[in-house]
Amino acid sequence: MGAQIRVYRQKISSTSSMRKIFKAMELIATSRIGKARSRVAASAPYANAITRAVSAVSSQSEIDHPLTTEPEQIRRSAVLVMTSDRGLAGSYSASVLKQAEQLVELLREEGKEVKMYLSGRKAQAYFDFRSREYAKVWTGGTDNPEFSVAQEIGKALLEDFSTAYEDGGVDEIHVVFTQFKSMVVQEPTVIRLLPLEVVEEEVTDQAELLPLYEYEPEPEQVLDALLPRYIESRIFAALLQAAASELAARQRAMKSAGDNASELIKKYTRLRNNARQAEITQELTEIVGGADALSAS
């Protein structure tokens, strides 16, 4: 019986230590989520503005540019998957990888080859464990992305997009990331980065009209200059969305883990008390039995 009490004490001690870790990680995520949300809000105007500028130039000019021209046949697609470097964030990375798998399956059903690019150690571990190939991987700082990383990713993707299919290039680029909508809702999302889809719609609000630009010398050169900035801004915006989603998911996961740890501690404490009471009862029974035996003799 004493051994059972020691086991429950050890379980209570280890669970209490884990609860402290969960609480610390929850507080860290909570303290950083505000800054992450601010960075998402700050990046949105520039990303939207450059997208509108590219769309306006493309829609107002009859030009043949790789940025907006749909290839006659898409033979190879690039897929960039954004996950986290660390775990303890619930199903955050698993949801992104599931969305990426669905996209890859759809592209292959359409007869396209798929070239994978990964961001985050979780994606790298997922592909390495299954011995699946990927072109490049970027790790480190997924919960606090730097613009230099977005530039490096954009440069690699743009080089492959500008390369011919026969030389290993790609015809389109997709990005799979988690869109931050609120502290409760983070949604795995797929966007096609290139070629840019310019959709002409009937506009009822004057503010929604695309701006009219005068460009010099030629629209093609304007798009050439805008292309790397467009790619970098969209990728950086996606990285910031993913970072905010990761922190929100970790905050919820750690709070849930802490609550579960508290419930386990209550359960083990109750079982320890029951075991101690049973031991005391057994000792009293033995004492009474011994006293009765002595008095009878």
C-alpha positions as CSV (number, residue, x, y, z in Angstrom):
1,M,0.0,0.0,0.0
2,G,2.9,2.4,0.8
3,A,4.4,1.7,-2.7
4,Q,1.1,2.7,-4.2
5,I,1.1,6.0,-2.3
6,R,4.6,6.7,-3.5
7,V,3.6,6.1,-7.1
8,Y,0.7,8.6,-6.8
9,R,3.0,11.2,-5.2
10,Q,5.5,10.8,-8.1
11,K,2.6,11.2,-10.6
12,I,1.4,14.3,-8.8
13,S,4.9,15.8,-8.8
14,S,5.6,15.1,-12.5
15,T,2.2,16.4,-13.6
16,S,2.7,19.5,-11.5
17,S,6.0,20.2,-13.2
18,M,4.4,19.7,-16.6
19,R,1.6,22.1,-15.7
20,K,4.1,24.8,-14.9
21,I,5.7,24.3,-18.4
22,F,2.3,24.4,-20.0
23,K,1.4,27.6,-18.1
24,A,4.7,29.2,-19.0
25,M,4.3,28.5,-22.7
26,E,0.7,29.7,-22.6
27,L,1.8,33.0,-21.1
28,I,4.6,33.4,-23.6
29,A,2.2,32.8,-26.6
30,T,-0.3,35.2,-25.1
31,S,2.3,37.9,-24.7
32,R,3.5,37.5,-28.3
33,I,0.2,37.1,-30.1
34,G,-0.5,40.9,-29.8
35,K,2.7,41.8,-31.6
36,A,2.0,39.1,-34.2
37,R,-1.5,40.4,-34.9
38,S,-0.1,44.0,-35.2
39,R,2.4,42.8,-37.8
40,V,-0.3,41.1,-39.8
41,A,-2.4,44.3,-39.8
42,A,0.6,46.4,-40.7
43,S,1.6,44.2,-43.7
44,A,-1.9,44.0,-45.2
45,P,-2.1,47.5,-46.7
46,Y,1.2,47.2,-48.6
47,A,0.4,43.7,-49.9
48,N,-3.1,44.7,-51.0
49,A,-1.8,47.9,-52.6
50,I,0.9,46.2,-54.7
51,T,-1.6,43.5,-55.7
52,R,-4.0,46.1,-56.9
53,A,-1.2,47.9,-58.7
54,V,-0.2,44.8,-60.5
55,S,-3.8,43.9,-61.3
56,A,-4.5,47.4,-62.6
57,V,-1.4,47.5,-64.9
58,S,-2.3,44.0,-66.2
59,S,-6.0,44.7,-66.8
60,Q,-5.3,48.0,-68.6
61,S,-2.7,46.7,-71.0
62,E,-2.8,44.1,-73.7
63,I,0.6,42.6,-72.9
64,D,2.1,39.1,-72.8
65,H,3.9,38.8,-69.5
66,P,4.6,35.7,-67.4
67,L,3.1,37.4,-64.4
68,T,-0.4,37.3,-65.8
69,T,-0.3,35.1,-68.9
70,E,-1.8,31.6,-68.3
71,P,0.5,29.0,-69.9
72,E,-1.1,26.9,-72.6
73,Q,-0.2,23.7,-70.6
74,I,0.8,23.6,-67.0
75,R,3.1,20.7,-66.6
76,R,4.8,21.3,-63.3
77,S,3.5,23.2,-60.2
78,A,5.4,24.5,-57.2
79,V,3.8,24.2,-53.8
80,L,5.1,26.1,-50.8
81,V,3.9,24.7,-47.4
82,M,4.2,26.8,-44.3
83,T,4.3,25.0,-41.0
84,S,5.9,25.6,-37.6
85,D,9.4,24.9,-36.3
86,R,8.1,23.7,-32.9
87,G,5.2,21.5,-31.7
88,L,2.9,22.0,-28.8
89,A,0.5,23.9,-31.0
90,G,-2.4,21.4,-31.3
91,S,-3.3,20.4,-34.8
92,Y,-1.8,23.6,-36.4
93,S,0.9,21.9,-38.5
94,A,-1.1,18.8,-39.1
95,S,-4.0,20.8,-40.6
96,V,-1.6,22.7,-43.0
97,L,0.0,19.4,-44.1
98,K,-3.4,17.8,-44.7
99,Q,-4.4,20.8,-46.9
100,A,-1.2,20.5,-48.8
101,E,-1.7,16.8,-49.4
102,Q,-5.2,17.5,-50.8
103,L,-3.7,20.1,-53.1
104,V,-0.9,17.8,-54.3
105,E,-3.4,15.0,-54.9
106,L,-5.6,17.4,-57.0
107,L,-2.7,18.6,-59.0
108,R,-1.5,15.1,-59.8
109,E,-5.0,14.1,-60.8
110,E,-4.8,16.9,-63.4
111,G,-1.6,15.4,-64.8
112,K,0.8,18.0,-63.3
113,E,4.1,17.3,-61.6
114,V,4.6,18.8,-58.2
115,K,7.7,20.4,-56.8
116,M,7.6,20.9,-53.1
117,Y,9.1,23.8,-51.0
118,L,8.9,23.7,-47.3
119,S,8.9,26.2,-44.5
120,G,9.2,25.0,-40.9
121,R,10.8,21.9,-39.3
122,K,7.5,20.1,-38.9
123,A,7.0,20.0,-42.7
124,Q,10.7,18.9,-43.1
125,A,10.2,16.1,-40.5
126,Y,7.0,15.0,-42.2
127,F,8.6,14.7,-45.6
128,D,11.9,13.2,-44.3
129,F,10.0,10.5,-42.3
130,R,8.2,9.4,-45.5
131,S,11.3,9.7,-47.6
132,R,9.6,12.2,-50.0
133,E,11.6,14.7,-52.0
134,Y,11.4,18.4,-51.7
135,A,13.3,21.1,-53.5
136,K,14.2,23.5,-50.7
137,V,13.4,24.0,-47.0
138,W,13.6,27.1,-44.7
139,T,13.6,26.6,-41.0
140,G,14.0,28.9,-37.9
141,G,11.8,31.7,-36.7
142,T,8.4,30.6,-38.0
143,D,6.7,32.3,-35.0
144,N,8.6,35.5,-35.7
145,P,9.3,35.7,-39.4
146,E,11.8,38.1,-40.9
147,F,11.4,39.9,-44.3
148,S,14.8,38.5,-45.4
149,V,13.4,35.0,-45.2
150,A,10.5,36.1,-47.5
151,Q,13.0,37.6,-49.9
152,E,15.0,34.4,-50.0
153,I,11.9,32.2,-50.6
154,G,10.6,34.6,-53.2
155,K,13.9,34.6,-55.0
156,A,14.0,30.8,-55.1
157,L,10.4,30.5,-56.4
158,L,10.8,33.3,-58.9
159,E,14.0,31.6,-60.3
160,D,12.1,28.4,-60.8
161,F,9.1,30.2,-62.3
162,S,11.4,31.9,-64.8
163,T,13.2,28.7,-65.8
164,A,11.9,26.5,-68.6
165,Y,10.1,23.3,-67.8
166,E,12.9,21.2,-69.5
167,D,15.4,22.7,-67.1
168,G,13.4,21.9,-64.0
169,G,11.3,25.1,-63.9
170,V,7.6,25.4,-62.8
171,D,4.6,26.9,-64.6
172,E,2.6,28.0,-61.5
173,I,3.2,28.6,-57.8
174,H,0.8,27.7,-55.0
175,V,1.2,28.6,-51.3
176,V,-0.4,26.6,-48.4
177,F,-0.6,28.5,-45.1
178,T,-2.9,29.2,-42.2
179,Q,-4.9,32.3,-42.4
180,F,-5.5,34.1,-39.1
181,K,-9.1,35.2,-38.8
182,S,-9.5,35.5,-35.0
183,M,-8.1,34.1,-31.8
184,V,-10.5,31.2,-32.2
185,V,-10.5,30.6,-36.0
186,Q,-7.4,29.9,-38.0
187,E,-8.1,28.4,-41.4
188,P,-5.7,26.5,-43.7
189,T,-5.7,28.3,-47.0
190,V,-4.4,27.7,-50.5
191,I,-3.6,30.6,-52.8
192,R,-2.1,30.6,-56.3
193,L,0.7,33.1,-56.3
194,L,1.6,32.9,-60.0
195,P,0.4,33.4,-62.6
196,L,-1.7,36.2,-61.1
197,E,-5.4,35.8,-61.7
198,V,-6.9,39.1,-62.9
199,V,-10.7,38.8,-62.6
200,E,-12.8,41.5,-64.2
201,E,-15.9,42.1,-62.2
202,E,-18.7,44.6,-62.3
203,V,-17.9,47.3,-59.7
204,T,-20.7,49.0,-57.9
205,D,-18.6,51.0,-55.4
206,Q,-16.4,53.7,-56.8
207,A,-13.7,52.9,-54.1
208,E,-13.4,49.4,-55.5
209,L,-12.3,50.6,-59.0
210,L,-8.7,49.8,-59.9
211,P,-6.6,52.9,-60.2
212,L,-5.5,54.2,-63.6
213,Y,-1.7,54.4,-64.0
214,E,0.5,56.2,-66.4
215,Y,3.7,54.1,-66.8
216,E,6.9,54.8,-68.6
217,P,8.5,53.4,-70.6
218,E,6.5,50.2,-71.1
219,P,4.0,48.1,-69.1
220,E,6.3,45.0,-69.4
221,Q,9.2,46.8,-67.7
222,V,6.8,48.0,-64.9
223,L,5.6,44.4,-64.3
224,D,9.3,43.2,-64.3
225,A,10.0,45.7,-61.6
226,L,6.9,44.9,-59.6
227,L,7.2,41.1,-59.9
228,P,9.8,40.5,-57.1
229,R,8.2,43.0,-54.8
230,Y,4.8,41.4,-55.4
231,I,6.1,37.9,-54.6
232,E,8.0,39.0,-51.5
233,S,5.1,41.0,-50.1
234,R,2.6,38.2,-50.6
235,I,5.0,35.6,-49.1
236,F,5.8,37.8,-46.1
237,A,2.1,38.4,-45.5
238,A,1.5,34.7,-45.6
239,L,4.4,34.1,-43.1
240,L,3.0,36.7,-40.7
241,Q,-0.5,35.1,-41.0
242,A,1.0,31.7,-40.3
243,A,3.0,33.1,-37.3
244,A,-0.1,34.6,-35.7
245,S,-2.0,31.4,-36.3
246,E,0.7,29.3,-34.7
247,L,0.8,31.5,-31.6
248,A,-2.9,31.4,-31.2
249,A,-3.0,27.7,-31.7
250,R,-0.2,27.2,-29.1
251,Q,-2.0,29.4,-26.6
252,R,-5.2,27.4,-26.9
253,A,-3.3,24.1,-26.8
254,M,-1.3,25.0,-23.7
255,K,-4.4,26.3,-21.9
256,S,-6.2,23.0,-22.6
257,A,-3.1,21.0,-21.6
258,G,-2.8,23.0,-18.3
259,D,-6.5,22.4,-17.5
260,N,-6.1,18.7,-18.2
261,A,-3.0,18.6,-16.0
262,S,-5.0,20.2,-13.1
263,E,-7.7,17.6,-13.5
264,L,-5.1,14.8,-13.4
265,I,-3.6,16.2,-10.3
266,K,-7.0,16.3,-8.6
267,K,-7.6,12.7,-9.7
268,Y,-4.2,11.5,-8.4
269,T,-4.6,13.4,-5.2
270,R,-8.0,11.7,-4.6
271,L,-6.5,8.3,-5.4
272,R,-3.6,8.9,-3.1
273,N,-5.9,10.0,-0.3
274,N,-8.0,6.8,-0.8
275,A,-4.9,4.7,-0.7
276,R,-3.7,6.4,2.5
277,Q,-7.1,5.9,4.1
278,A,-7.0,2.3,3.1
279,E,-3.6,1.9,4.7
280,I,-4.6,3.6,7.9
281,T,-7.8,1.4,8.1
282,Q,-5.7,-1.7,7.5
283,E,-3.2,-0.7,10.2
284,L,-6.1,-0.1,12.7
285,T,-7.6,-3.4,11.8
286,E,-4.3,-5.2,12.5
287,I,-3.9,-3.4,15.8
288,V,-7.4,-4.3,17.0
289,G,-6.9,-7.9,15.8
290,G,-3.6,-8.1,17.7
291,A,-5.2,-6.7,20.8
292,D,-8.0,-9.1,20.6
293,A,-5.6,-12.0,20.2
294,L,-3.6,-10.9,23.3
295,S,-6.7,-10.5,25.5
296,A,-8.0,-13.9,24.4
297,S,-4.8,-15.5,25.4
